[in-house]
């Protein structure tokens, strides 16, 4: 299982979740050249260890465990995965 960043992150890109991630799976970071053009932050499903530390840090409640992802945002699993495939 992994955590997913969904629609509420679009336009927000608050990086407090990045700061608490123990495995550096949330990107782009503020120092990444893609940060300014990215619509949102993304969680790498291959790196995420499902610790959940990012969930409480998100000020817009955009991060969900995969099994709790609301139905209307199920496509964000693919959105997060696709961002890392393009890297």
C-alpha positions in Angstrom: 0.0 0.0 0.0 1.0 3.6 -0.5 -0.3 7.1 0.2 -1.8 9.2 -2.5 -1.9 13.0 -2.9 -5.2 14.0 -4.5 -6.9 17.1 -5.9 -6.9 19.4 -2.9 -3.1 19.8 -3.4 -3.5 21.4 -6.8 -2.4 25.0 -6.5 -1.4 24.6 -2.9 1.9 22.6 -2.9 2.5 23.1 0.8 5.7 21.2 1.5 5.2 20.5 5.1 4.6 16.9 4.1 8.0 16.8 2.4 9.7 17.9 5.6 8.3 14.9 7.6 8.8 12.2 5.0 11.5 9.8 6.2 12.1 8.3 2.7 12.0 11.3 0.5 9.1 10.1 -1.6 7.2 13.4 -2.1 8.2 15.5 -5.0 8.9 18.0 -6.4 10.7 19.6 -3.5 11.1 23.4 -3.4 14.7 23.1 -4.7 13.7 21.0 -7.7 13.5 22.9 -11.0 10.1 21.4 -11.7 8.6 22.8 -8.4 7.3 26.0 -10.0 5.6 24.4 -13.0 4.2 21.3 -11.1 0.4 21.6 -10.4 0.7 19.7 -7.2 3.0 17.4 -5.2 3.2 13.7 -5.8 4.1 10.6 -3.8 6.2 7.9 -5.4 4.3 4.7 -4.8 7.5 2.6 -5.2 9.3 4.6 -2.4 6.4 5.3 0.0 6.7 3.1 3.1 3.1 3.8 4.2 4.1 5.5 7.4 1.4 8.1 7.3 3.5 11.0 8.7 2.5 13.2 5.8 -1.2 12.9 6.3 -1.5 15.1 9.4 1.0 17.6 8.1 -1.1 18.4 5.0 -3.1 21.6 5.6 -5.6 20.9 2.9 -6.2 17.2 3.7 -5.0 16.0 0.3 -3.1 12.9 1.4 -4.9 9.6 1.8 -3.9 5.9 2.4 -4.7 4.2 -0.9 -7.5 2.2 0.6 -9.2 5.4 1.9 -8.9 7.5 -1.2 -12.3 8.9 -2.0 -14.0 7.5 -5.0 -14.0 10.8 -6.9 -10.2 10.9 -6.6 -9.3 7.3 -7.5 -7.5 8.5 -10.6 -4.9 10.3 -8.5 -3.2 6.9 -7.9 -2.4 6.9 -11.6 -1.6 10.7 -11.6 1.0 10.2 -8.8 2.5 7.1 -10.5 2.7 8.8 -13.9 4.6 11.8 -12.6 7.4 9.5 -11.5 7.4 7.6 -14.8 8.0 10.8 -16.6 10.9 11.8 -14.4 
